[in-house]
């Protein structure tokens, strides 16, 4: 594979073009695309009720407190007390880092059921446009699917476009945990797709989970489809800045720190998700041993060494991925920095043979997915490098790593 670096002249023209487009957008929108007014959500209302609540005379702990402190609180509860909290505060418990994962699954099933009833009523609300009623129907159906007993929803917020996370495998008993972090246009309705399913977070995570089991059945793995941040909509100003990534990085860090056990964690960050992972990198705990980015516009750093993490940094990009034409720059907060697959960035560059376009990295049969599975099971020395040499395996053992 040839270098992904472009000539200085081409990069200069790309930068000028990108800036021109951005300035036109800013002039016509007045920065409205990057403003966000906070509106109290059902989740915030439930958390507020929790803060005033009691269980058998005991005040409930701060829901925003450290995960280990909340875990100790839940460990003191009886099964009946836990059930009462799930019934009273389903959204709070379902999104509470530190609550037992099985309890979160139960709570989110209750919350999904409640949200489904609301959407069913909205389907027949004459105040909504036909398009609004149609969206309510789609949300109602999605919530019905997600509340099935076999689904393990780790986080759920129905506010606006919504947030969600789902687990595949046994998170409590996993030897290794993988987290898929998706990019733009991720919401409750795009969380799972029937067609082109491997372009959606659920399809990505299920494909990775299957590939990990095939790569090494002896390693117990769990994979999280993590869409628990507000992703940018489309390729606009939001996608060109780190605003969404800043909030996503805080949430991603909180998730990882609250995961049960001490098993190693690998992050798989696609497109704008790699911006989230880049911003989060310096705060992530040491159990995050690998960060793999695919189709990345940049990680808000000029070099991998500037990310402030001891995790191994991996990068891959398909030859016909349009993201290659996005200028790799950062000017006044616009743009996301150096290209992670460039020679100077310092990532371990993986083969993506078989992947097609910007969203094909998790498709079964691709070398990118196989490489992700090798990383996820700890077989780092078995990955295939982009240049068909051993550069990306330098310093790695051939077997399963601890």
N, C-alpha and C positions, 0 to 999 in steps of 0.2 A: 504494500500500500504506500502511495506517495504521501508526502507531508500535507497536512491540511492548511498550512500557512499560505496566505495570499501575498501578492506583491504589495509593497508599501503604497504604490500609486492606487491600486484597486481598493485597498483599505481606506485611503483618504477619500476617494470618491464615495464609497459606501457611507463613511461617516458624515460627509456633507449632505448626502441624500437623506440620511436618517434624521439629521438635525432639521433639515428643511421640512420634512414631514411632521416632525414633532412640533415645530413652531407654528405650522398651519393648524394643527390640532389644538394647540393651546390658545391660539387666537380665536378660534371658532367656538371653543368650549368654555373658555375662561377658567380653566383648571377644574371645571365641575366634575370631570371624570375621576379626579383624585381626591375629591372631598367626600366625606362620608358622615352623615348625621346618625348618631347613635339613637336607636329606638329600643325601648324595653322589649325584650323577647320573652316568649313563654319560659325559656330556660332561666333567664334572669329573674323572672317572677317567682319561679319555683325555688331558686337559690335564696331569694329574699325571704320566702316563707320558711325555708329550712333554718335560716339564721335566727328566726324567732321561735323555732320549734323546740319541743322536748320529747323525750322518750322515757316513760315511767319516772317522771320527775327530774330526769337528767337533761341539762341543756345540751343541744347538739353542737358539735365542734365547728369551727370555722371551715366552711366548705372549700375555701381557697388556701387552707393551711397545707403544710408539707404532707406529701403522700404517705410517708411512714407514720406520721402522727394519726392520720385518718385511718390507716390500716390497723393501727393498734386499737382505735375506737371500735371499728367493726368487729375486731376479734373478740371483744368483750360482750357482744350481743348474742342473745339467743336466736334460734331460727325464727321464732314468732316475732321478735322485735325487728329483725331484718325484714321480714315480710311486711310488717306494718309501715316501715320506712319506705319500702318500694311502692306500696299502695298510696302513701301520702305524697311522696316526692319523687315520682318516677324519673322525671328529667334530671333532677339533681343527682340522684344516686347513679343513674345511667351514664352520667358524664363526669363522675367524681373520681379523679385520680387518687388511688389509695383504697377504693372500695374493691372487694373481691370481684374478679372478672365474671364469675358465674352470676353474682348478684347484679352486676351491671347488665349482663345479657337479659336477665329477667326484667329488670327495671325498664330497659329500652323496649322490650316487647310490650309492656304496659303503655309506655309513652307513644309508641307507634300506633297502638290501638286507639288511643285517645285522638291522636292527630288524624287518623283515618276517618273517624267520625266527623271531625270538623270539615275535612275536605269533602265528604259525602254531602254535607249540608251546603257547602259552597257550590257544588255542582248545580244546585237548583236555585241559587241566589240570583234573582233578577237584576240585582244591582251590578252584577258582573257582566262583562261583555261575553259573547260566545267563546272568544279565545280564552278569556279568564276561566270560564266554566270548563272548557276543555282541559286546561292546565290543572284545575282542581281534580278532574277525573283521573288524569295521569298520575298525580301525586297520590290520590287515594289508592290506586292500583299498586303503585310502587310500595307504599307503606304496608299494604296487605301482604305483598310478597316478602318483605323484609321481616315481618313479625312471625313468620313461620318458625316452628320449633327448631328446625335444623339450622337456622341462621343465627349467627353469633355477633350481634351488633354491639360494639364496644363504645360507640359514641353516636349521639343523634341530637340534632337541633333543627327543628322545622322552620325556623325563622328565615324569611326571605328565600334565597335560592337554596339555603340549607347546608348542613354539614353532616358527615357520617363517617364511621369507621367500622370495618367488619373483620373478624378473625377467622382464619382457616387453620385448623389444627388445634392442638391442646396447648394453650398459652402457658398454663401453670406448669406443665411437665416438659416443655420444649428444651432441647439441648441448645438450640439456636433459634433466634427470632429474626425475621426479615420484615421490613416495613417499606411498602410501596408508596411513594409520594408523587401524586400526579400534578399536572400543570393546568393551563388555562381551560376555561369552560367546564370545570368540574363542579357539579352540584348534585342535588338529590336525584334529579331526573337523568343525569348522565353518569351516575355512579355505576350503573350496570346497563349493558346493551345486549339485545338479542342478536342483532347484526353487527358485524365488526366488533365482536365482543372483547377481543384482546386489546382494543384501544381504550377501554373503560377500566377504572380501578379494580372492580370485582374480577373482570376477565384477566387483567394483568396478574393479580394476586393468586388467583386459582391456577393460572398457567405456571407461575413460579413455584407454587406449592407442589404441583404435580411433578415438575422438573426436578425439584430438590429431592423428592421421594425416589424418583427414578435414578438420580445421580448417586445417592447413598441412602438406601432404605434403613440402614442402622442408625442414622442420625435423626432424632426426633425434632422436627422443625415445626414452626408456626409462622404464618405469614399474615400481616395486617394490611388490608386495603385502607389506607389512611387518607381520607378526604375531609379531615376535621379542621380545615381552615377555609377562609373565603378566598377562592381563587379569582384571578382576573377574568373578566369576560371579554373574549376576543383579543385581537392583537392591537391594543390601544395604549393609552398613556399608562393605565394600571400595569399592563404587562411590561412596559418599558422602565418601570421604577421598582423599587424594593418595598413599597408600602405594604402590599399584601404579603410579601415574604417576611417582613419584620414581624408581623402578627403571627404568621404561620410558624416562624422559627420558635417563638415563645411556646406555642402550643405543641410543636413537635418535641421540644426539649422536655416539656412537662410530661408528655406521653412516655417517652423513653425512660425518664427517671422513675415513673410509677409502674413500669412493667414488673411483674412478679419474678422472683428468683434473681440469679446473677448470670444468666446465659448470655453469650456474646450476641450483639445485634449488628445487622447490616441494613443500610438504607439504600433503596433503589429510587433514584430521583429523576423523573422524566420531565423534559422541557422546563417550564417555569418552576416545577418542583425542585430542579437543581439549584435555582436561586434560593429557594427556601432552605435547602440543605446547606448551601454555602453560607448563608447568614447564620444558621444555627450552629455550624460546625464548632466554633470556639467554645460554646457553652455545653456541648453534649458530654455526657459522662463517658468514662473510659471504656465502659462495656460496649460502646459503639466502636467496632473495630474496622468496619469497612463502609465507605460511602461510594456508591457507583452511580454515575450520571449518564443519561442517554439523551441524545438530541438536545444538548444544553446550549442555551444562549449565553452562558457565563455563570460564574458562581460568586460574583462580587469580589473577585480577587484577581491579581495579575499572575500569581503563582500558587500552586498547591500548598507550598510552605507557609503562605500568608493566611491560610484558613484557621490556623491556631488549633489544630487537632492532631492527635497521634494516630488517628484512623488512616488506613490505606485509602488513597483516592484513586478510583478507577473511572475511566471515561470511554464512551463509545459513540460512534456516529455512523449511520449508513451513508453510502456514497451519494444517494439521491435525496437525502433529507434537506428540505428547503431551509432549515435553520442555519445551514452553512452560509447562506447569503445575508444573514442578519449581521450588521456591523458589530464586531467585538470591541466595544469601547465603553467608557463610563465618563460622562460629562455632566457635571452639575446634578448628579443623581439619576440621570437618564442613561440607560444601557447597563449591562451587567458585567463588563470587564472582559478579560482574556478568554480565548477559546480553550476549553478544557482538553480538547484533543490535539492542540498545537504542541509542537516540539518543546517550546519554552515553558509551558505551564507546569510540567512535572508530574502529571498524572500517569498512571499505568493504563495504556491505551489498549482496549480489548477489540477483538474482531466482532463485527456485526453482520457477517456473511449470512445472506438469506433474508435479512430484514428489509422491508420495503417502505420507503418514505419515512415520515416523521413519527408515525404511530405504530410501527411494526416491530418494535424491539422485544415484545413479550409474546410474539406469535410462536407457537410450538414448531420446532424444526429449525429455528434460527440459531445461529451461533451465539448471538447476544443472550438469548434466554439460557442456553446451555452454560455459558460463562457465568451468568448471574447465579445459576443453581450451584455451580462449583464453589463460588464464593459463599453462598448461603449455607452450604454444608461444611465449609472449612477446608475444602480441597483447593486451596489457592494455587498450588503448583500445577494444577491440571488445566488451568484456563488457557485459551488460545489467544495470542496477542494479535493485534491488528496487522503488524508488519511481517507476520509469519517468522518471527525470530523469538528470542527469549527475553526481550527487553522488559515486557510487563511482568515477567516472573522473576526478575532479579531479586535475589535475597529471600525467595520463598521456597518452602519445602514442597516435595511432590505429593505428600500424603495429606491426610486430614489434619488441619491445624486446630489447636486448642482455642 
